[in-house]
Amino acid sequence: MSNLVAVRPAAGAGLLLGTLLLLLSPALAAPSYASPEAATEVAVVEVSRLDVALEKQVDRREQALAAMFAVAERHARVEQVRSDRLRALGYTGDLTELETILPVHDYHLSAGFGASGPLWEADHTGLDFGASSGTDLVAVADATVTEVADAGPYGLRTIITLEDGTDVWYCHQLASLVSPGQVVEIGELIGLVGSTGNSTGPHLHLEVHPDGAGATDPAAWLSSAGMAP
């Protein structure tokens, strides 16, 4: 026959357990919530942050639009100046599409490309536009001035280089009105007809050198651009 012995916890252990249960009872009884005032403050902060972000986004959009309008306005002014310049030279139609023009007006052709005779040591390498001394010479297209110098038999010569690399020579000038490195636009005044160098009278000797290489017929080159001289 077995003898069962009941074991009671020590008095100190019971007291400790009771104290722990008392301390934990509020937490076990119900969950805790933030006060309504604190929740409102958090919401206000979030709304403020959203407002700031939206204002910055609107500002950036307005700045971008303002920049676009400014560029468009400048472009319109440039196109208007360009059109006015070409219209003053006698050109009509949609002048914003015009890319190549004649180098001089009020002229007569006095010698063609490939001509031979006592006036040249070899075949003529350009196209001669006879005109009064001092007549305006204009850029045939948008270009950069790459040379202004006395070129011996060519007289005072200005060379402009077009955007595709073509060199255009203006020879026998009375005066050049541009300088090397200068960017010129189609129709812009660059010099005056003269008779410097080996010349029998005032005229423009025009040469065209595609890619800066050998000369080609300026009349054919101008005609291919819709500007038959």
Residue pairs with C-beta under 8 A, 6 or more apart in sequence:
79 96
82 95
82 96
82 185
82 186
82 187
83 95
83 96
85 185
85 186
85 187
85 188
86 95
86 98
86 101
86 186
86 187
87 95
89 101
89 105
89 138
89 187
90 105
91 98
91 101
98 186
99 141
99 142
99 186
99 225
100 140
100 141
100 186
100 222
100 225
100 226
100 227
101 138
101 140
101 141
101 186
101 187
101 227
102 140
102 222
102 227
102 229
103 129
103 137
103 138
103 139
103 140
103 168
103 170
103 204
103 206
104 129
104 131
104 135
104 136
104 137
104 138
104 193
104 204
105 135
105 136
106 131
106 132
106 135
107 129
107 130
107 131
107 135
107 204
108 129
108 130
108 131
109 127
109 128
109 129
109 130
109 229
110 128
110 129
110 130
110 203
111 119
111 124
111 127
111 128
112 124
112 127
112 128
112 217
112 219
113 124
113 125
113 126
113 127
113 215
113 216
113 217
113 218
113 219
113 220
114 123
114 124
114 217
115 123
115 124
116 122
116 123
116 124
119 198
119 200
125 207
125 215
126 169
126 171
126 205
126 206
126 207
126 208
126 215
126 218
127 205
127 206
127 207
127 217
127 218
127 219
127 229
128 203
128 204
128 205
128 206
129 193
129 203
129 204
129 206
129 229
130 201
130 202
130 203
131 193
131 202
131 203
131 204
132 193
132 202
133 174
133 192
133 193
133 194
133 195
133 202
134 174
134 192
134 193
134 194
135 192
135 193
135 202
136 189
136 192
136 193
137 170
137 173
137 189
137 190
137 191
137 192
137 193
137 204
138 186
138 187
138 188
138 189
138 190
139 160
139 184
139 185
139 186
139 187
139 188
139 190
140 160
140 162
140 168
140 186
140 222
141 162
141 163
141 168
141 186
142 162
142 163
142 183
142 184
142 185
142 186
143 160
143 161
143 162
143 163
143 168
143 183
143 184
144 160
144 161
144 181
144 182
144 183
144 184
145 158
145 159
145 160
145 161
145 178
145 179
145 180
145 181
145 182
145 183
145 184
145 190
146 159
146 160
146 161
146 167
146 180
147 157
147 158
147 159
147 180
148 156
148 157
148 158
148 159
148 176
148 178
148 179
148 180
149 156
149 157
150 156
150 157
150 196
150 197
151 157
151 171
151 197
152 197
153 197
153 198
154 169
154 171
154 172
154 197
154 198
154 205
155 171
155 172
155 173
155 194
155 195
155 196
155 197
155 198
155 199
156 171
156 172
156 173
156 174
156 175
156 176
156 191
156 194
156 196
156 197
157 169
157 170
157 171
157 172
157 173
157 197
158 169
158 170
158 173
158 176
158 178
158 190
158 191
159 167
159 168
159 169
159 170
160 167
160 168
160 170
160 184
160 190
161 167
161 168
161 212
162 168
165 210
165 211
165 212
166 208
166 209
166 210
166 211
166 212
167 207
167 208
167 209
167 212
168 206
168 207
168 208
168 209
169 205
169 206
169 207
169 208
169 209
170 176
170 190
170 191
170 204
170 206
171 197
171 204
171 205
171 206
171 207
172 193
172 194
172 195
172 196
172 197
172 199
172 202
172 203
172 204
172 205
173 191
173 192
173 193
173 194
173 196
173 204
174 191
174 192
174 193
174 194
174 195
174 196
174 202
175 191
175 192
175 194
176 190
176 191
177 189
177 190
177 191
177 192
178 184
178 190
178 191
184 190
193 202
193 203
193 204
194 202
195 201
195 202
195 203
199 205
206 218
207 215
207 218
208 215
208 216
208 217
208 218
208 221
209 215
209 216
210 216
210 221
218 229
219 228
219 229
222 228
222 229
223 229
